[in-house]
């Protein structure tokens, strides 16, 4: 068997790349370790930059998003009871779209099925061979049988724990990492959102976020120590703590209910360079992880796919390798800007266990400066809604 592009990983970035390439007449094979049902059961964030919205439309996977997603023209920032709104439309004339990553994945699967793309699920023992030659080879097992195929290029879209990044020799990779000393306890509930738009709240007790998936499905988060366990947090304790960290008028409007999903996620920043080695390209979480504070994880994966798909299409239609040769540099330039924004927002809004009184005053001053300056809010809105590709 032979294909032009082998895609390792059947999450949203792998599916989006396959969709864009197939629409351009470029053949792909997608290999996914888990079942389709498992992939669709993953609970992930759902704030889409406007560039991501346009990419999904370009891929022919945006119709349901446009019908069911919620366009947000701003969001709220709060600190110890005071709250203000950053107006994306007033500054930039654009929105973000609230639409769950699970729904994005469903739409991409449907688009792939409609064009007859090749997606192989529940594959094991994937190994990448000959990545520095003109004909890389991929071997794997499925249903206990061994398989192999050759390709022109390999796209590693298989996440932080996948096999793609370790396929690049350790001496070639330069990895950057920051681990934060806290996590987010997230609760999903069938309750209406407390406001139409997201609320990011800084408080002496720790950070809190009020988000949503749809008009009757809310997602709320609070900062917790890494030593906490989900079992330590009853629903009642969670709701009481969330209310304590929100402005009084918001807490009074909060509708509570039983949790339908509860988890604690650690916060980490991670980048590996370069994102290309031979005929292998890294995309999404295989190359970078951001704290969820800035809502950049899925959006950065989509910008990677923008650069890679454009480069591969240019290569196959024009015989020009300039786009794929520049892929790593172009993707990393945008990644580091998103890393800076996520780090800045995380640092400003969270309480760090080793912070001094001076550090806390600086957090307060930075948030006050954002509240008082239109220029600062415009720059913040540009980063939140997405820097240009």
Buried (B, 14 or more C-beta within 10 A) or exposed (E): EEBBBBBBBBBBBBBBBBBBBBBBEBBBBBBBBBEBEEBEEEBBBBBBBBBBBBBBEBBBBBEBBEEEBBBBBBBBBBBBEEBBBBBBBBBBEBBBBBBBBBBBBBBBBBBBEEEEBBBEBBBEEBEBBBBEEEEBBBEBBBEEEEBEBBBBBBBBBBBBEBBBBEBBEEEEBEEEEBEBEBBBBBBBBBBBBBBEBBBBBBBEBBBBBBBBBBEEBBBBBBBBEEEEEEEEBEBEEBBEBBBBBBBEEBBEEBEBEEBEEBEBEEBBBBBBBBBBBBBBBBBBBBBBBBBBBBBBBBBBBBBBBBBBBBBBBBBBEEEEEEBBEBBBEBBBEBBBBBBEBBBBBBBBBBBBEEBEEEEBEBBBEBBEEBBEEEEBBBBBBBBBBBBEB
